[in-house]
Amino acid sequence: MLASILVLAAEASTTAAELLDQAAGDAEAVKNPILPTVNEMLYAAIFFIALWTLMKFVLLPRITSVMDGRTDKIRDDLAAAEAAETERVAKLAQYEAGLAGARAEAVSIIEATRAEGDAERRMQITAAEAEVAAARAEAAAEIADAKARARSELTGSITDIAVGAAEAVIQKPLDRAAQSRIVEDYVNSSGKN
């Protein structure tokens, strides 16, 4: 198999060499259409220089000015965005500081109101306790007065009954003033126990 490949390769190289020799002979006889002539090269050089000049001095400055304008606009927009962000952060900080101040003020108002309410409540409780104490004192005075009146009436009634009973038993009139002192002393001593 290797031998057959070598034989085919040798035949192919021989055929290729014959074709190259034939093409070289044809090339000497025919001019190459790809290579330009001197006339074409001169016109091409003139138009190249004209186009280069047009590009360099007319079109390129306009393009670079447009590009510079865009670059400046982008730079200005970025600076404006950064300034707006800085302003936003400052306003946010100012808002938060105001909010914190308002909260602190609200807390202080609540605390002051609470303290006021507590003071008012204590004052009302003190006033109510004073009223209750006054009412108790008045009631105690009324009770003492009522007791004194009741004792006085009781003493008078007991004296009348006792003196009347003693007079009925001994069948003699007794001294009411002396007997009433004895009854009063007895009622007073029994009321203390």
Steps between C-alpha positions, in 0.01 A plus 500: 500500500781738581652423161181592318478829690857584406432424132192726502695778672776482238248518214326799667831688539586438136160625386528807723845583363375475139205730579730757664732502198205549268356786716839674511519493126147641467578777753790630293276519201203677676523817711377471861156676537543546877811718488413868429667701232699816567204718394268328748757533777534875439121558513471280807775700676329833412158382625657347812668829588174691429297263718765508773499881496119509506491257793783667693394863467123490444333185631728400787474838686120481485501142627744582781297809600182289516683235703647766731152652542358161594786441742442842660124438522556160660750653745253782584215252542713287732597808702132606519402149609768501766387845621139379507604193697692717747200731532269200549724362774514844667122540482452147632732575792317829560163322486618231740640764736170689486311178558722413796448852637124469459506163672707641786263796528200267497659287773575810708143629452363160601727490805406857597132423455540180699678691778229766492233231515676326789532830688132581435400149608708531819350842563146367450575199720636732770194724467270198514684364803473841666127507421462148637696594813286812540185294446624243751582770750161660443330161528701422815398838641138434408525151651656640817235771511229241442651281772516795734139590424396135533685474832353822617150387403568153638640642817198728534263211432686263732511768769128561467423129506743422786394796714132421430556133592701592812236748609235236446699248703589725789195711468682821549608771266867489409740776395496479122830694447701273731343189352564615142874547581515142634327367185726706274813370676372144463415543128834666432694227681306223323546669157878501539517126557 
